[in-house]
Amino acid sequence: MQISVIGCGYLGAVHAACMAKLGHDVIGVDVNAEKVRLLTRGTAPFHEPGFDDLLAEQVDSGRLRFSTDFAELAGAQVHFVGVGTPQVEGGYAADLTYVNAAVDSLLPHLHPHPDGPTLVVGKSTVPVGTAAGLAERIAPTGALLVWNPEFLREGFAVQDTISPDRIVYGVPQDAEQARAAQDTLDEVYADLLRQQIPRLVSDYQTAELVKVAANSFLATKISFINAMAELCEATGADVTQLAEAIGLDDRIGKKFLKAGVGFGGGCLPKDIRAFMARAGELGVDQALTFLREVDTINNRRRDHVVQLAQHAVGGEFSGTRVAVLGAAFKPNSDDMRNSPALDIANRIAGSGAQVRITDPQAGAVLAQRRPDMDVSSSAEEAMRDADVVLLLTEWDEFKNLDPETTRSLPAHPVMIDGRNVLDPAQWRAAGWTYHGIGRP
């Protein structure tokens, strides 16, 4: 099929390449000329495992191309919209500027297609009720709107697109339109459906809610175990053993029960806040008041790590050296949006410490964006002469550090393990003072 993808950031670029991998003829459109130039060369503008090879392969195949010109997508039958919905400046709500601009730019190029209905397929995470309004704007062109939320995990985006755990369609109310839209999107995802991947067909509102509900639940699990970590620290209990014990209950499960510095990135923080804001607009804000505490607990973990580091250096940061291992919000990514590691580093530097920060992928990006920060090329370089070391992103390079050989690098061998990924006994035996999160 001929497919367009509007918005070639993280979501859009991965989706475009994966659709080409499935055999479709795909054009990605973005207003950022530099991004389009890089993608056209087969060069990814961000780090995502497996994506560089996939992108180059599909560009070379001729099935995937990129442009800044919306007129080039006029022949496509299915148009995916995958632009960002950041948090509005000064508020919690989602900013729909990019979604509205994408649809406005698309409308003049929506035409009947000889092989079936023309579809506009929303993938962006939007407040419930958005799709219905967009469908009304699209209706005069004869095109149909489907809402098809994405469930990508950074670091696993290619896998999650090619082999997702579920596919959700939000289709029009009209039964005939719903069937036509479903049949067309089934053709797009034919290879995935042959894998027996579950497909759920719903109305627009339910499809919009699926993504934010899932993210809110995951955020709640993370903040729950971090709240337990606070109790463990007050009582001398071990949150890692506690998480293992409750995770063995199959009603709860082990995933997302790792205490640490909390969640960040471009999805969970802004999605739960936008969810709360939308609930308020709908007059049901009390239904989601618990998410305010989820958000508060998450931010409190960052405060706690700063306090641990301050205590470790004698109560004052001024004149001290602090090594921060990690800048990305999670490993296998160079995404620093709302990164706990970067936020903690900024707070400590703002309190007068000399901070050296390192990250295997985000380090180069950080050095370019923030020339004011001291970015080291390796963990060993960052740790040299430090008064305290903070492990804040669980890259394998940091998890596999040898406490024996690194013992002599810092001025004071103090390790604050903000992700609970190191063996406390091993590090203490090597002469380090070790502090975990919620661990005795």
C-alpha positions in Angstrom: 0.0 0.0 0.0 1.0 3.6 -0.4 1.4 5.1 3.1 2.4 8.5 4.5 3.7 9.3 8.0 3.4 12.9 9.1 6.0 13.7 11.8 9.4 12.1 11.6 10.5 12.3 15.2 11.1 9.2 17.3 7.6 7.8 16.8 7.1 8.7 13.2 10.5 7.8 11.9 10.4 4.3 13.5 6.8 3.7 12.3 7.7 4.8 8.7 10.7 2.4 8.6 8.7 -0.5 10.0 5.8 0.0 7.6 8.4 -0.1 4.8 9.8 -3.3 6.3 6.3 -4.8 6.1 6.4 -4.1 2.3 4.6 -0.8 2.0 5.6 2.2 -0.1 6.1 4.9 2.6 6.8 8.6 2.5 7.6 10.4 5.8 6.9 14.1 5.9 8.3 16.6 8.4 8.7 20.4 8.5 12.3 20.0 9.9 14.5 20.1 6.8 17.6 19.0 8.7 15.8 15.9 10.1 14.5 15.0 6.6 18.0 15.4 5.2 19.5 13.0 7.7 16.7 10.4 7.3 17.0 10.6 3.5 20.7 9.7 3.9 19.6 6.7 6.0 21.0 8.3 9.1 19.0 8.2 12.3 18.7 11.6 14.2 18.4 9.7 17.6 19.7 6.5 19.2 17.5 3.5 19.1 18.9 -0.1 19.0 18.4 -1.7 15.6 16.9 1.4 14.0 20.0 2.6 12.1 20.3 -0.6 10.1 16.5 -0.8 9.5 16.4 2.8 8.3 19.4 2.4 5.9 18.0 -0.9 4.6 14.6 0.5 3.8 15.9 3.8 2.3 18.2 1.7 0.1 15.3 -0.5 -0.9 13.4 2.4 -2.4 10.3 1.7 -0.3 11.0 4.5 2.2 11.7 8.2 1.4 11.3 11.5 3.3 10.2 15.0 2.3 9.3 18.4 3.6 6.6 18.8 0.9 3.1 17.7 1.9 2.1 17.6 -1.8 4.2 14.5 -2.1 1.9 12.4 0.1 -1.2 13.1 -2.1 -1.2 9.6 -3.6 -1.1 7.7 -0.3 -4.2 5.9 0.8 -3.3 5.8 4.5 -1.9 8.8 6.4 -0.4 8.2 9.8 -0.1 11.2 12.1 2.7 10.7 14.6 3.6 14.2 15.9 4.4 15.2 19.4 2.0 16.3 22.1 4.1 18.0 24.7 2.9 19.5 27.9 1.7 23.1 27.5 3.9 25.9 28.9 2.9 26.7 32.4 0.2 23.9 32.7 -0.5 20.2 32.7 -2.6 19.9 29.6 -1.3 18.4 26.3 -0.3 20.9 23.6 -2.2 19.9 20.4 -0.5 22.5 18.2 1.5 20.0 16.2 -1.5 17.6 15.8 -3.7 20.4 14.5 -1.0 21.8 12.2 -0.4 18.3 10.8 -4.1 17.8 10.0 -4.4 21.4 8.6 -1.4 20.6 6.2 -2.9 17.2 5.3 -6.4 18.3 4.5 -5.7 19.8 1.0 -4.1 16.5 -0.1 -6.8 14.1 1.0 -8.5 12.6 -2.1 -10.6 9.5 -2.8 -8.5 6.5 -3.5 -9.3 3.8 -6.1 -8.5 0.9 -3.8 -10.8 1.9 -0.9 -11.3 4.6 1.6 -8.6 7.1 2.4 -7.6 6.9 6.0 -6.1 9.4 8.4 -4.7 7.3 11.3 -3.8 9.0 14.6 -0.9 7.6 16.5 -0.1 10.6 18.7 -1.1 10.5 22.4 -4.0 13.0 22.8 -6.6 13.9 25.4 -9.8 11.9 25.1 -12.3 13.7 22.8 -9.6 14.9 20.4 -10.3 12.3 17.7 -14.0 13.2 17.4 -13.2 16.8 16.7 -10.5 15.8 14.1 -13.0 13.4 12.4 -15.4 16.3 11.8 -12.7 18.4 10.2 -11.6 15.5 8.0 -15.2 14.4 7.0 -15.7 16.9 4.1 -12.8 15.4 2.2 -14.4 11.9 2.3 -11.5 10.5 4.3 -12.1 8.5 7.5 -10.3 8.8 10.8 -9.0 5.9 12.8 -7.3 6.2 16.2 -4.5 3.7 16.5 -2.4 4.5 19.6 1.3 3.5 19.8 2.8 1.5 22.7 6.5 1.9 22.0 9.1 1.4 24.7 12.3 3.4 24.0 15.0 0.9 23.4 12.6 -1.6 22.0 10.7 0.6 19.5 11.4 -1.5 16.4 10.4 -4.7 18.1 7.2 -3.0 19.5 6.2 -1.9 16.1 6.9 -5.0 14.1 5.7 -7.4 16.8 3.4 -5.4 19.3 1.6 -7.1 22.2 -1.7 -5.6 20.9 -3.2 -3.4 18.2 -6.0 -1.0 18.9 -8.3 0.7 16.4 -10.7 3.5 17.4 -13.2 3.6 14.5 -16.1 5.8 13.4 -19.6 5.2 14.9 -21.2 4.6 11.6 -21.1 0.8 11.1 -20.4 1.0 7.3 -17.6 3.5 7.8 -16.2 1.5 10.7 -16.1 -1.7 8.6 -14.4 0.0 5.7 -11.8 1.7 8.0 -11.1 -1.6 9.8 -10.7 -3.5 6.5 -8.2 -1.0 5.2 -6.1 -0.8 8.4 -6.2 -4.6 8.5 -4.5 -4.6 5.1 -1.8 -2.3 6.5 -1.2 -4.6 9.4 -1.8 -7.9 7.5 1.6 -9.4 8.4 1.1 -8.6 12.1 -2.4 -10.0 12.2 -1.2 -13.2 10.7 1.1 -13.5 13.8 -2.2 -13.7 15.8 -1.4 -10.4 17.6 -4.5 -9.4 19.4 -6.5 -6.6 17.7 -9.1 -4.6 19.6 -11.7 -2.5 17.8 -13.4 0.2 19.8 -14.8 3.7 19.6 -12.5 6.8 19.4 -12.8 7.6 23.1 -11.7 4.1 24.3 -8.7 4.0 21.9 -7.6 7.5 23.1 -7.8 6.3 26.7 -5.9 3.1 26.3 -2.5 4.7 26.0 -2.8 7.2 28.8 -4.5 4.6 31.1 -1.6 2.2 30.4 1.0 4.8 31.1 -0.8 5.9 34.3 -0.9 2.4 35.6 2.8 1.9 34.9 3.7 5.2 36.6 1.6 4.2 39.6 3.5 0.9 39.9 6.8 2.7 39.9 5.7 5.3 42.4 4.2 2.6 44.6 7.4 0.8 44.9 9.3 4.0 45.5 6.8 4.8 48.3 7.6 1.4 49.8 11.3 2.3 49.5 10.7 5.3 51.8 9.1 3.0 54.3 12.0 0.5 54.0 14.6 3.3 54.6 12.7 4.3 57.7 12.5 0.7 59.1 15.7 -0.9 57.8 13.8 -3.2 55.4 15.0 -4.1 51.9 12.8 -2.9 49.1 14.5 -5.2 46.5 13.5 -8.2 48.5 10.0 -6.7 49.1 9.6 -6.1 45.4 10.7 -9.7 44.6 8.2 -11.1 47.1 5.2 -9.2 46.0 6.1 -9.5 42.3 5.8 -13.3 42.6 2.0 -12.7 43.0 0.8 -13.1 39.4 -1.9 -10.6 40.1 0.9 -8.0 40.6 3.9 -9.1 38.5 7.5 -8.1 38.7 7.6 -5.5 36.0 7.9 -1.8 36.9 8.6 -2.7 40.6 12.2 -1.4 40.7 12.8 1.3 43.3 15.1 4.1 42.3 15.2 7.7 41.2 11.8 7.4 39.4 10.5 7.7 35.9 11.2 10.3 33.3 11.2 10.6 29.5 8.8 12.1 27.0 5.7 10.0 27.9 4.9 9.0 31.4 5.4 12.4 33.2 3.5 14.5 30.6 0.9 11.8 29.9 -0.3 11.5 33.5 -0.4 15.3 33.9 -2.4 15.7 30.7 -4.7 12.9 31.9 -5.3 14.8 35.1 -5.9 18.0 33.2 -8.4 16.4 30.8 -10.3 14.8 33.7 -10.6 18.3 35.3 -12.0 19.6 32.0 -14.6 16.8 32.0 -15.6 17.5 35.6 -14.3 14.1 36.9 -11.0 15.3 38.3 -11.6 13.3 41.5 -11.3 10.1 39.6 -7.6 10.8 39.0 -6.5 12.6 42.1 -4.3 9.6 43.0 -2.1 10.5 39.9 -1.1 13.8 41.7 0.4 11.7 44.5 2.0 9.4 41.9 3.7 12.5 40.3 4.7 13.9 43.8 6.3 10.6 44.9 8.2 10.5 41.6 9.6 14.0 42.0 10.4 13.3 45.7 12.8 10.6 44.7 15.0 13.1 42.9 15.0 15.3 46.0 16.0 12.3 48.1 19.0 11.4 45.9 20.2 15.0 46.0 20.0 14.9 49.8 21.9 11.6 50.0 24.7 13.1 47.9 24.7 16.3 50.0 25.0 14.2 53.2 27.8 12.1 51.6 30.0 15.2 50.9 29.6 16.6 54.4 26.4 18.7 54.1 27.6 21.3 51.6 28.1 20.9 47.8 30.2 24.0 47.4 33.8 23.0 46.4 33.0 19.3 46.0 33.3 17.1 43.0 30.4 14.9 42.0 30.4 12.2 39.3 27.1 11.4 37.7 26.8 8.2 35.7 23.9 8.6 33.2 22.2 11.5 31.5 19.5 9.7 29.4 16.2 8.9 31.2 16.8 5.2 30.6 19.4 3.0 29.0 19.6 2.2 25.3 18.4 5.7 24.5 19.8 9.2 24.1 16.5 10.8 25.2 17.1 13.3 28.0 13.5 14.6 28.2 12.5 14.9 31.9 15.5 12.7 32.8 15.9 12.1 36.5 19.7 11.8 36.1 20.0 15.1 34.3 17.7 16.9 36.7 19.7 15.6 39.7 22.9 16.6 38.1 21.6 20.1 37.4 20.4 20.6 40.9 23.7 19.5 42.4 25.6 21.8 40.0 23.3 24.6 40.9 24.2 24.1 44.6 27.9 24.7 43.9 29.4 21.3 43.1 31.7 20.6 40.2 29.6 17.9 38.4 31.1 15.6 35.8 28.5 13.6 33.9 28.9 10.8 31.4 26.5 8.7 29.3 27.4 6.2 26.5 24.8 7.7 24.0 23.4 10.9 25.4 26.9 12.3 26.4 27.7 13.6 22.9 24.3 15.2 22.5 24.5 16.8 26.0 28.0 18.2 25.3 26.6 19.9 22.1 23.4 21.2 23.8 25.0 22.1 27.1 28.5 23.5 26.7 28.3 24.7 30.3 28.3 21.1 31.6 31.5 19.0 32.1 30.8 15.9 30.1 33.2 13.0 30.4 33.8 10.4 27.8 33.8 7.4 30.2 32.7 6.5 33.7 36.3 6.2 34.8 37.1 9.7 33.7 34.0 11.1 35.4 34.8 9.2 38.7 38.4 10.5 38.9 38.9 12.6 42.1 35.2 12.7 42.8 33.9 13.0 46.4 30.8 11.0 45.6 29.6 8.9 42.6 26.0 8.7 41.6 24.8 5.9 39.3 21.5 7.3 37.8 21.0 5.5 34.5 21.4 1.7 34.4 23.6 1.3 31.4 25.4 -2.0 31.2 28.7 -0.1 31.2 27.9 1.2 34.6 26.3 -2.0 36.0 29.5 -3.9 35.1 32.0 -1.5 36.7 34.6 -3.3 38.8 34.6 -2.0 42.3 38.1 -3.2 42.9 39.7 -1.5 39.9 37.7 1.7 40.3 38.3 2.0 44.0 41.3 4.2 43.6 39.7 6.6 41.1 37.6 8.9 43.4 38.9 11.0 46.2 36.3 9.4 48.4 34.9 6.0 47.3 31.2 6.7 48.0 28.7 5.2 45.6 25.0 6.2 45.5 23.2 3.5 43.4 20.1 5.3 42.3 18.9 2.3 40.3 19.7 -0.5 42.8 21.6 -2.4 40.1 24.9 -3.0 41.9 25.8 -5.7 44.5 26.1 -3.9 47.8 28.2 -6.6 49.4 30.6 -6.7 46.6 31.1 -2.9 46.5 31.4 -2.6 50.3 33.9 -5.5 50.4 36.0 -3.5 47.8 36.2 -0.6 50.2 33.3 1.6 48.9 30.7 3.2 51.0 27.5 2.1 49.3 24.0 3.7 49.4 21.1 2.1 47.6 17.5 3.2 47.4 15.3 1.6 50.1 18.1 -0.8 51.0 19.6 -1.1 54.5 
